[in-house]
Amino acid sequence: MKIRSSEMVVSAVNRNQYPTEGIPEIALVGRSNVGKSSTINTLLNRRNFARTSQTPGKTRTINFFLINNEFYFVDLPGYGYAKIAKSEKEKWGTIMERYLQDREELCAIFLLVDIRHEPTNDDVMMYEWIKHFGYNCVVIATKADKISRGQYQKHMSIIRKKLQLDKDEKIIPISSLKKTGVEDVWNEIVNQYNQAGYEITID
């Protein structure tokens, strides 16, 4: 994928702050510290473009990144940080539900999980939310450099079983450190946009 331009357009909380041009979106979501910002930076071949919050679990905005003036990456707030208060968790739920409900521009959601560990109950809840709202889900297994390639299938089987993925739903391992899996993720991004009726330029 040739990235000609990438810019952060808006950090939104309320629906009236979302972009309104009708440009297609793919959202990325995962628990705090799963490597979501690193994954976005790796996909865009940029350093520190998507920045990690200094306080995990405190980011409560939806960040819209416009890529090549053609489509958005939407960085959804991280979840599952143990130290945040119940009121903060409720606020997170409200912000997420507001975005997921009837967002016509949203083509698919990429759910990020750590390949080394069985998905948490929060990951399962997020997957169920994605399906409840009717979106395609692709699982991105981050930190793939932390295990050997020979262990990939074992760990992906654990992820698939825990999330109870449909057989046609994909799990793509990616490593921000070694830059592996990047092309596979881009191919799936293009595939999801094509399924939604959009033609994205990839060269």
C-alpha positions in Angstrom: 0.0 0.0 0.0 1.5 3.3 -1.0 0.6 5.9 1.6 0.6 9.3 -0.1 -1.0 11.2 2.8 -2.2 10.6 6.4 -3.6 13.1 8.8 -5.5 13.2 12.0 -8.8 15.0 11.2 -10.7 15.0 14.5 -10.9 13.6 18.0 -14.6 13.1 18.5 -16.8 12.3 21.5 -20.2 13.3 20.2 -21.9 12.2 16.9 -22.0 15.8 15.7 -18.2 15.9 15.7 -17.8 12.9 13.3 -16.7 13.6 9.7 -19.7 14.0 7.4 -18.2 13.7 3.9 -19.4 10.1 3.5 -15.8 8.8 3.2 -15.6 5.0 4.1 -14.2 4.0 7.4 -12.5 1.0 9.0 -12.3 1.0 12.8 -9.6 -0.5 15.0 -10.4 -1.5 18.6 -8.7 -3.5 21.3 -7.9 -3.4 25.0 -5.5 -1.0 26.4 -1.8 -1.9 25.7 -2.7 -4.4 23.0 -0.5 -2.4 20.5 -3.2 -0.5 18.6 -1.3 2.7 18.2 1.9 0.7 17.1 -0.2 -1.2 14.6 -1.6 2.0 13.0 1.9 3.5 12.9 3.3 0.3 11.3 0.5 0.2 8.7 1.1 3.8 7.7 4.9 3.5 8.0 4.9 6.5 10.4 6.5 6.9 13.7 4.5 8.3 16.6 1.6 9.2 14.2 -1.0 7.5 16.5 0.2 8.2 20.0 -0.3 6.1 23.0 -2.0 7.8 26.0 0.3 8.5 28.9 -2.3 7.0 31.2 -3.7 3.7 29.9 -7.5 3.5 29.9 -7.9 7.3 30.0 -8.3 8.0 26.3 -12.0 8.6 25.7 -12.2 10.0 22.2 -12.7 8.5 18.8 -9.8 9.5 16.5 -10.4 9.8 12.7 -7.3 9.5 10.5 -7.8 10.3 6.8 -5.6 8.2 4.6 -4.8 9.2 1.0 -7.9 11.4 1.1 -9.8 8.2 0.3 -10.7 6.5 3.5 -10.5 6.7 7.3 -8.8 4.7 10.0 -10.9 5.1 13.1 -9.0 4.6 16.3 -11.6 3.6 19.0 -10.9 4.0 22.7 -9.0 1.1 24.4 -10.9 -0.9 27.0 -10.2 -3.4 29.8 -7.8 -1.3 31.9 -8.4 -2.5 35.5 -7.8 0.7 37.4 -10.4 2.9 35.8 -13.6 3.7 37.7 -17.0 2.3 36.9 -18.1 5.7 35.8 -15.3 5.9 33.3 -16.3 2.4 31.9 -19.9 3.6 31.5 -18.6 6.7 29.7 -16.6 4.5 27.4 -19.6 2.3 26.7 -21.7 5.3 25.8 -19.1 6.7 23.4 -18.6 3.4 21.7 -22.3 2.6 21.3 -23.0 6.1 19.9 -20.4 5.5 17.2 -21.4 1.9 16.4 -25.1 2.6 16.1 -26.1 3.3 12.5 -22.7 4.5 11.3 -23.2 4.1 7.5 -19.6 4.9 6.6 -18.3 2.1 8.8 -17.3 -0.9 6.6 -15.7 -3.2 9.1 -14.1 -3.4 12.5 -10.6 -4.8 13.1 -10.5 -6.3 16.6 -6.9 -6.4 18.0 -5.9 -9.1 20.5 -2.5 -10.2 21.8 -1.5 -13.4 20.1 0.2 -14.7 23.2 -2.8 -14.8 25.4 -6.4 -16.1 25.4 -8.8 -13.3 24.7 -10.2 -11.7 27.8 -13.9 -11.4 28.7 -13.7 -7.8 27.6 -12.5 -9.0 24.1 -15.4 -11.4 23.9 -17.8 -8.6 24.9 -16.3 -6.4 22.2 -16.6 -9.1 19.5 -20.2 -9.6 20.5 -20.9 -5.9 20.3 -19.4 -5.8 16.8 -21.6 -8.7 15.6 -24.7 -7.2 17.4 -24.3 -4.0 15.4 -24.0 -6.0 12.2 -20.4 -5.2 11.2 -17.8 -7.5 9.6 -15.1 -8.4 12.1 -11.4 -9.2 11.3 -9.2 -10.2 14.2 -5.6 -8.8 14.2 -3.3 -10.8 16.4 -0.6 -8.4 17.6 2.9 -9.0 19.0 3.4 -11.9 16.7 7.2 -11.6 17.1 6.9 -12.7 20.7 6.1 -16.3 19.6 7.6 -18.6 17.0 5.8 -19.0 13.7 5.4 -22.7 14.5 3.1 -21.6 17.4 0.9 -19.4 15.3 -1.8 -22.0 14.5 -2.0 -23.1 18.2 -2.5 -19.6 19.5 -4.9 -18.6 16.7 -7.0 -21.7 17.5 -7.2 -20.5 21.1 -8.3 -17.1 19.9 -10.9 -18.5 17.5 -12.4 -20.8 20.1 -12.6 -18.2 22.8 -14.2 -15.6 20.6 -16.3 -18.2 18.9 -15.5 -16.8 15.5 -17.5 -17.7 12.4 -15.4 -20.0 10.2 -15.1 -17.4 7.5 -13.8 -14.7 9.9 -10.1 -14.1 9.6 -7.2 -13.9 12.2 -4.2 -12.1 10.8 -0.9 -12.1 12.9 1.1 -8.9 12.8 4.3 -7.7 14.3 5.0 -4.0 14.6 8.6 -4.8 15.5 9.4 -7.0 12.5 6.9 -5.5 10.1 5.4 -8.9 9.4 1.8 -9.3 8.4 1.5 -5.8 7.2 0.7 -6.7 3.6 -1.9 -9.3 4.7 -3.7 -6.6 6.8 -3.7 -4.2 3.9 -5.1 -6.8 1.6 -7.9 -7.4 4.0 -8.5 -3.7 4.4 -8.9 -3.4 0.6 -11.1 -6.5 0.6 -13.4 -5.1 3.2 -13.8 -1.8 1.4 -14.5 -3.7 -1.9 -17.1 -5.8 -0.2 -18.8 -2.5 1.0 -18.8 -1.2 -2.6 -15.8 1.1 -2.4 -12.7 1.0 -4.7 -9.5 1.8 -2.8 -6.2 2.5 -4.6 -3.4 0.3 -3.3 -0.4 1.2 -5.4 
